[in-house]
Amino acid sequence: MSQAETAQTGKVTAMDYKAAGAPKIGKNAPRHAEHNARGSEKNPYRKAESKAELLARMKAAAEARKGK
């Protein structure tokens, strides 16, 4: 209906926003769980890695890259 027809007939139709393609509401949740998420077995809460452990892990990673 055009505005002229609406003015003549006095009918007002409501807009159907669902049919117009309104955006869907997000779920606010991740798509999957991370393998090393906080609180998991691999990364428990309040775990503080010592400097020596960090350096050892970095050196092992560097050696692994160097070996390739």
mmCIF file of the C-alpha atoms, coordinates in Angstrom:
data_MODEL
# 
_entry.id   MODEL 
# 
loop_
_atom_site.group_PDB 
_atom_site.id 
_atom_site.type_symbol 
_atom_site.label_atom_id 
_atom_site.label_alt_id 
_atom_site.label_comp_id 
_atom_site.label_asym_id 
_atom_site.label_entity_id 
_atom_site.label_seq_id 
_atom_site.pdbx_PDB_ins_code 
_atom_site.Cartn_x 
_atom_site.Cartn_y 
_atom_site.Cartn_z 
_atom_site.occupancy 
_atom_site.B_iso_or_equiv 
_atom_site.pdbx_formal_charge 
_atom_site.auth_seq_id 
_atom_site.auth_comp_id 
_atom_site.auth_asym_id 
_atom_site.auth_atom_id 
_atom_site.pdbx_PDB_model_num 
ATOM 1  C CA . MET A 1 1  ? 0.000  0.000   0.000  1.00 0.00 ? 1  MET A CA 1 
ATOM 2  C CA . SER A 1 2  ? 1.247  3.445   -0.788 1.00 0.00 ? 2  SER A CA 1 
ATOM 3  C CA . GLN A 1 3  ? 0.860  6.424   1.514  1.00 0.00 ? 3  GLN A CA 1 
ATOM 4  C CA . ALA A 1 4  ? -1.981 7.775   -0.636 1.00 0.00 ? 4  ALA A CA 1 
ATOM 5  C CA . GLU A 1 5  ? -3.907 4.509   -0.344 1.00 0.00 ? 5  GLU A CA 1 
ATOM 6  C CA . THR A 1 6  ? -3.297 4.402   3.397  1.00 0.00 ? 6  THR A CA 1 
ATOM 7  C CA . ALA A 1 7  ? -4.623 7.950   3.765  1.00 0.00 ? 7  ALA A CA 1 
ATOM 8  C CA . GLN A 1 8  ? -7.769 7.086   1.774  1.00 0.00 ? 8  GLN A CA 1 
ATOM 9  C CA . THR A 1 9  ? -8.593 3.760   3.437  1.00 0.00 ? 9  THR A CA 1 
ATOM 10 C CA . GLY A 1 10 ? -7.385 4.635   6.946  1.00 0.00 ? 10 GLY A CA 1 
ATOM 11 C CA . LYS A 1 11 ? -5.769 1.208   7.338  1.00 0.00 ? 11 LYS A CA 1 
ATOM 12 C CA . VAL A 1 12 ? -2.305 1.009   8.765  1.00 0.00 ? 12 VAL A CA 1 
ATOM 13 C CA . THR A 1 13 ? -0.476 -2.271  8.418  1.00 0.00 ? 13 THR A CA 1 
ATOM 14 C CA . ALA A 1 14 ? 2.280  -3.218  10.817 1.00 0.00 ? 14 ALA A CA 1 
ATOM 15 C CA . MET A 1 15 ? 5.739  -3.859  9.466  1.00 0.00 ? 15 MET A CA 1 
ATOM 16 C CA . ASP A 1 16 ? 6.768  -7.514  9.696  1.00 0.00 ? 16 ASP A CA 1 
ATOM 17 C CA . TYR A 1 17 ? 10.411 -7.149  10.708 1.00 0.00 ? 17 TYR A CA 1 
ATOM 18 C CA . LYS A 1 18 ? 10.991 -10.894 10.912 1.00 0.00 ? 18 LYS A CA 1 
ATOM 19 C CA . ALA A 1 19 ? 10.185 -11.263 7.222  1.00 0.00 ? 19 ALA A CA 1 
ATOM 20 C CA . ALA A 1 20 ? 12.394 -8.264  6.442  1.00 0.00 ? 20 ALA A CA 1 
ATOM 21 C CA . GLY A 1 21 ? 15.499 -10.131 7.576  1.00 0.00 ? 21 GLY A CA 1 
ATOM 22 C CA . ALA A 1 22 ? 16.181 -8.653  10.991 1.00 0.00 ? 22 ALA A CA 1 
ATOM 23 C CA . PRO A 1 23 ? 19.510 -9.783  12.488 1.00 0.00 ? 23 PRO A CA 1 
ATOM 24 C CA . LYS A 1 24 ? 19.447 -12.787 14.796 1.00 0.00 ? 24 LYS A CA 1 
ATOM 25 C CA . ILE A 1 25 ? 20.340 -12.277 18.430 1.00 0.00 ? 25 ILE A CA 1 
ATOM 26 C CA . GLY A 1 26 ? 23.788 -13.603 19.318 1.00 0.00 ? 26 GLY A CA 1 
ATOM 27 C CA . LYS A 1 27 ? 24.266 -16.387 21.813 1.00 0.00 ? 27 LYS A CA 1 
ATOM 28 C CA . ASN A 1 28 ? 27.343 -14.784 23.435 1.00 0.00 ? 28 ASN A CA 1 
ATOM 29 C CA . ALA A 1 29 ? 29.048 -18.158 23.732 1.00 0.00 ? 29 ALA A CA 1 
ATOM 30 C CA . PRO A 1 30 ? 32.198 -19.487 22.102 1.00 0.00 ? 30 PRO A CA 1 
ATOM 31 C CA . ARG A 1 31 ? 31.804 -21.861 19.153 1.00 0.00 ? 31 ARG A CA 1 
ATOM 32 C CA . HIS A 1 32 ? 34.016 -24.477 20.775 1.00 0.00 ? 32 HIS A CA 1 
ATOM 33 C CA . ALA A 1 33 ? 36.031 -25.102 23.943 1.00 0.00 ? 33 ALA A CA 1 
ATOM 34 C CA . GLU A 1 34 ? 39.754 -24.364 23.850 1.00 0.00 ? 34 GLU A CA 1 
ATOM 35 C CA . HIS A 1 35 ? 42.124 -27.238 24.560 1.00 0.00 ? 35 HIS A CA 1 
ATOM 36 C CA . ASN A 1 36 ? 44.047 -25.137 27.089 1.00 0.00 ? 36 ASN A CA 1 
ATOM 37 C CA . ALA A 1 37 ? 41.241 -23.031 28.549 1.00 0.00 ? 37 ALA A CA 1 
ATOM 38 C CA . ARG A 1 38 ? 41.670 -21.540 32.015 1.00 0.00 ? 38 ARG A CA 1 
ATOM 39 C CA . GLY A 1 39 ? 40.458 -23.898 34.703 1.00 0.00 ? 39 GLY A CA 1 
ATOM 40 C CA . SER A 1 40 ? 41.085 -27.015 32.639 1.00 0.00 ? 40 SER A CA 1 
ATOM 41 C CA . GLU A 1 41 ? 43.495 -29.794 33.499 1.00 0.00 ? 41 GLU A CA 1 
ATOM 42 C CA . LYS A 1 42 ? 46.224 -28.329 31.268 1.00 0.00 ? 42 LYS A CA 1 
ATOM 43 C CA . ASN A 1 43 ? 45.819 -24.789 32.621 1.00 0.00 ? 43 ASN A CA 1 
ATOM 44 C CA . PRO A 1 44 ? 44.411 -24.796 36.165 1.00 0.00 ? 44 PRO A CA 1 
ATOM 45 C CA . TYR A 1 45 ? 43.335 -21.613 37.925 1.00 0.00 ? 45 TYR A CA 1 
ATOM 46 C CA . ARG A 1 46 ? 45.936 -19.727 39.968 1.00 0.00 ? 46 ARG A CA 1 
ATOM 47 C CA . LYS A 1 47 ? 48.816 -21.637 38.437 1.00 0.00 ? 47 LYS A CA 1 
ATOM 48 C CA . ALA A 1 48 ? 51.972 -19.558 38.415 1.00 0.00 ? 48 ALA A CA 1 
ATOM 49 C CA . GLU A 1 49 ? 54.684 -20.786 36.082 1.00 0.00 ? 49 GLU A CA 1 
ATOM 50 C CA . SER A 1 50 ? 58.172 -20.187 37.420 1.00 0.00 ? 50 SER A CA 1 
ATOM 51 C CA . LYS A 1 51 ? 60.768 -18.348 35.371 1.00 0.00 ? 51 LYS A CA 1 
ATOM 52 C CA . ALA A 1 52 ? 62.902 -21.499 35.095 1.00 0.00 ? 52 ALA A CA 1 
ATOM 53 C CA . GLU A 1 53 ? 59.983 -23.528 33.717 1.00 0.00 ? 53 GLU A CA 1 
ATOM 54 C CA . LEU A 1 54 ? 59.222 -20.803 31.192 1.00 0.00 ? 54 LEU A CA 1 
ATOM 55 C CA . LEU A 1 55 ? 62.832 -20.612 29.991 1.00 0.00 ? 55 LEU A CA 1 
ATOM 56 C CA . ALA A 1 56 ? 63.065 -24.415 29.727 1.00 0.00 ? 56 ALA A CA 1 
ATOM 57 C CA . ARG A 1 57 ? 59.871 -24.513 27.643 1.00 0.00 ? 57 ARG A CA 1 
ATOM 58 C CA . MET A 1 58 ? 61.119 -21.712 25.373 1.00 0.00 ? 58 MET A CA 1 
ATOM 59 C CA . LYS A 1 59 ? 64.500 -23.414 24.880 1.00 0.00 ? 59 LYS A CA 1 
ATOM 60 C CA . ALA A 1 60 ? 62.824 -26.730 24.048 1.00 0.00 ? 60 ALA A CA 1 
ATOM 61 C CA . ALA A 1 61 ? 60.622 -24.985 21.473 1.00 0.00 ? 61 ALA A CA 1 
ATOM 62 C CA . ALA A 1 62 ? 63.655 -23.255 19.938 1.00 0.00 ? 62 ALA A CA 1 
ATOM 63 C CA . GLU A 1 63 ? 65.501 -26.584 19.689 1.00 0.00 ? 63 GLU A CA 1 
ATOM 64 C CA . ALA A 1 64 ? 62.474 -28.211 18.072 1.00 0.00 ? 64 ALA A CA 1 
ATOM 65 C CA . ARG A 1 65 ? 62.344 -25.457 15.453 1.00 0.00 ? 65 ARG A CA 1 
ATOM 66 C CA . LYS A 1 66 ? 66.091 -25.674 14.864 1.00 0.00 ? 66 LYS A CA 1 
ATOM 67 C CA . GLY A 1 67 ? 65.888 -29.457 14.321 1.00 0.00 ? 67 GLY A CA 1 
ATOM 68 C CA . LYS A 1 68 ? 63.413 -29.153 11.444 1.00 0.00 ? 68 LYS A CA 1 
# 
